[in-house]
Amino acid sequence: MSSGRELFARLGPQAQMDEIAAHAGVGIGTVYRHFPTKAALLTAMVRDRFREFAEIAQRAGDIDDPLAALESVIRESAQAVEGDAGFQLAMMGSDELEWEGIEQEKAALDAAVGRIIGRAADAGVIRPDFTFEDFGMLMCGITSTMYFKPGSADWRRHLEIVLDGICAPARERERERDRAGDGARASGPGVAARR
């Protein structure tokens, strides 16, 4: 129900069922036939988002570079919900969301993202203890920044800082190699000859 999503995106769960019906141009009875409660509508919208995330993850899984694949799924998923206050609130623990209604979609997302995370961990480009649960926590954090700082670019900075944290071990190894290379150059035969 695109009208419900549009209104929830603007107003969050404060959107009332009669407003949703009016926005959709249908009677309140029609809305209640499809969604007996506002919680059912919110759950259906979150289910659709999780399907969208799984599709994003499937596309990202085709990217050869394992780090680029992980960064792609995180960035694209965040961009998909940038203006959706209803989803942002749901991710922050809305009491109106019925999580048992989206178990299948969550499992599909888990499988797709899990493959991407596993590939990145095997390649040594992310910290080895990063999991799908961490992915979920990361996304909840980014969506809360979106919600509390609407219209600003703060969530993008938040995301880049988090991505740096995920990749810290690999990046630190690169720095160590660079430092070792500098040390080898500094103590090479040319240096000894000048002494």
Phi and psi in degrees as a GROMACS rama.xvg file:
@    title "Ramachandran Plot"
@    xaxis  label "Phi"
@    yaxis  label "Psi"
@TYPE xy
-65.1178  -33.6603  SER-2
-66.8973  -38.9907  SER-3
-63.6163  -44.0095  GLY-4
-62.4451  -43.525  ARG-5
-61.1962  -44.0899  GLU-6
-70.1494  -41.6491  LEU-7
-62.4384  -37.8972  PHE-8
-60.8256  -37.5912  ALA-9
-81.3029  -44.5097  ARG-10
-105.062  -15.4914  LEU-11
72.8658  -165.582  GLY-12
-63.7399  -6.04995  PRO-13
-68.9314  -16.8173  GLN-14
-60.5167  132.339  ALA-15
-95.7985  152.799  GLN-16
-59.9137  -37.7909  MET-17
-67.6489  -34.2435  ASP-18
-66.3181  -39.9287  GLU-19
-63.9653  -43.0666  ILE-20
-61.948  -46.0678  ALA-21
-63.0538  -41.4645  ALA-22
-63.4211  -36.1808  HIS-23
-81.8453  -12.8081  ALA-24
74.9055  29.269  GLY-25
-127.557  168.779  VAL-26
-76.322  158.193  GLY-27
-62.2219  -32.1068  ILE-28
-62.347  -37.5961  GLY-29
-63.1824  -43.327  THR-30
-62.0579  -46.8422  VAL-31
-67.8774  -26.2441  TYR-32
-65.8306  -37.2386  ARG-33
-84.2011  -37.6038  HIS-34
-135.402  97.3207  PHE-35
-63.7345  -21.1143  PRO-36
-140.468  162.815  THR-37
-64.0786  -33.3718  LYS-38
-61.4405  -38.7105  ALA-39
-65.5185  -38.6305  ALA-40
-66.2223  -46.5893  LEU-41
-60.7983  -42.5117  LEU-42
-62.6252  -41.3571  THR-43
-63.7861  -38.9517  ALA-44
-68.7579  -40.0525  MET-45
-66.7919  -38.7082  VAL-46
-58.1022  -44.1783  ARG-47
-62.2309  -39.4758  ASP-48
-64.2016  -42.3867  ARG-49
-65.2542  -35.3952  PHE-50
-62.8933  -42.5996  ARG-51
-61.6874  -43.071  GLU-52
-61.3623  -40.1396  PHE-53
-63.8724  -38.1585  ALA-54
-65.8202  -40.8374  GLU-55
-60.7086  -43.5068  ILE-56
-65.6846  -37.5888  ALA-57
-62.3966  -42.9592  GLN-58
-65.7507  -43.9445  ARG-59
-62.8842  -31.5079  ALA-60
-62.8837  -18.4198  GLY-61
-84.3286  -7.24133  ASP-62
-76.0511  129.416  ILE-63
-64.4606  -45.215  ASP-64
-73.0855  118.788  ASP-65
-64.0258  -35.8209  PRO-66
-70.7737  -42.0232  LEU-67
-61.2824  -36.6369  ALA-68
-63.54  -45.786  ALA-69
-65.6126  -45.4411  LEU-70
-62.4861  -36.1419  GLU-71
-63.8426  -47.1334  SER-72
-64.9691  -36.7821  VAL-73
-70.2565  -47.8176  ILE-74
-64.6571  -47.3698  ARG-75
-65.2355  -37.2834  GLU-76
-65.3198  -41.3595  SER-77
-64.5227  -45.014  ALA-78
-61.8  -33.0945  GLN-79
-63.7751  -26.9258  ALA-80
-114.757  14.9954  VAL-81
-54.2644  -41.1853  GLU-82
-104.035  14.639  GLY-83
-103.776  87.716  ASP-84
-62.5494  -34.5546  ALA-85
-62.716  -46.0608  GLY-86
-66.9513  -41.2763  PHE-87
-58.2151  -45.3271  GLN-88
-65.1162  -38.9472  LEU-89
-60.1786  -41.3532  ALA-90
-69.5292  -21.346  MET-91
-88.7471  7.47613  MET-92
101.698  36.2547  GLY-93
-57.349  132.95  SER-94
-68.1918  -16.1555  ASP-95
-86.7786  -4.32371  GLU-96
-89.6079  130.092  LEU-97
-98.9881  90.0693  GLU-98
-59.4282  -30.1627  TRP-99
-65.3237  -14.0421  GLU-100
-82.0649  -5.55285  GLY-101
-127.942  21.5345  ILE-102
-59.517  -41.4975  GLU-103
-64.0643  -44.0604  GLN-104
-66.8103  -38.4022  GLU-105
-65.3893  -39.1283  LYS-106
-65.1918  -39.615  ALA-107
-65.1947  -40.7203  ALA-108
-65.5831  -43.2524  LEU-109
-56.1313  -45.9065  ASP-110
-64.2081  -46.1185  ALA-111
-67.4731  -46.5356  ALA-112
-71.0726  -35.945  VAL-113
-58.3055  -39.6119  GLY-114
-63.5171  -41.642  ARG-115
-66.1011  -44.5859  ILE-116
-63.0908  -43.9599  ILE-117
-60.3535  -42.0736  GLY-118
-64.87  -41.912  ARG-119
-67.1348  -39.6321  ALA-120
-66.3115  -42.8434  ALA-121
-61.837  -32.9186  ASP-122
-80.1264  -8.68186  ALA-123
75.4248  21.3733  GLY-124
-99.0197  -5.39549  VAL-125
-132.72  165.908  ILE-126
-61.8244  138.755  ARG-127
-69.6292  -16.4279  PRO-128
-95.2831  6.94069  ASP-129
-72.9358  130.774  PHE-130
-127.593  174.877  THR-131
-61.6978  -35.1183  PHE-132
-63.0924  -37.6892  GLU-133
-65.6288  -38.3079  ASP-134
-57.5902  -46.3336  PHE-135
-62.3231  -43.4031  GLY-136
-63.3881  -41.2896  MET-137
-59.7925  -47.6977  LEU-138
-64.5023  -37.1773  MET-139
-63.1198  -40.6515  CYS-140
-63.8068  -43.1425  GLY-141
-65.4326  -42.9027  ILE-142
-66.9423  -31.2119  THR-143
-68.7656  -35.9842  SER-144
-64.0723  -41.3159  THR-145
-58.7282  -44.9594  MET-146
-67.0772  -44.5589  TYR-147
-84.3314  -13.1583  PHE-148
-127.852  56.4835  LYS-149
-64.0966  143.89  PRO-150
77.9279  1.55614  GLY-151
-109.779  171.379  SER-152
-94.5458  8.77356  ALA-153
-57.8231  -36.2962  ASP-154
-65.7644  -30.642  TRP-155
-68.225  -39.8195  ARG-156
-65.7764  -43.3318  ARG-157
-54.2916  -46.7383  HIS-158
-62.5701  -44.0099  LEU-159
-64.2318  -38.8549  GLU-160
-63.9634  -42.1331  ILE-161
-64.7522  -43.1384  VAL-162
-61.2015  -38.8513  LEU-163
-60.2559  -39.1151  ASP-164
-66.2245  -38.4808  GLY-165
-64.5589  -37.541  ILE-166
-93.1023  2.89057  CYS-167
-52.5011  -46.9843  ALA-168
-60.2193  -43.5286  PRO-169
-65.2844  -42.7323  ALA-170
-67.6758  -35.7147  ARG-171
-65.9532  -38.4352  GLU-172
-62.4492  -38.0186  ARG-173
-63.0642  -43.0426  GLU-174
-62.6227  -41.4682  ARG-175
-62.7997  -40.9807  GLU-176
-62.7813  -41.843  ARG-177
-62.3778  -43.9468  ASP-178
-64.4689  -41.52  ARG-179
-63.8272  -40.1493  ALA-180
-64.029  -41.1254  GLY-181
-63.9235  -40.4983  ASP-182
-65.2653  -40.4787  GLY-183
-65.4782  -40.2752  ALA-184
-66.4686  -37.7687  ARG-185
-69.0377  -27.5953  ALA-186
-106.9  16.0837  SER-187
-70.543  178.755  GLY-188
-60.4661  -31.7124  PRO-189
-64.3342  -36.5397  GLY-190
-67.7339  -44.5968  VAL-191
-62.9118  -36.8493  ALA-192
-67.419  -30.0939  ALA-193
-78.9398  -16.1806  ARG-194
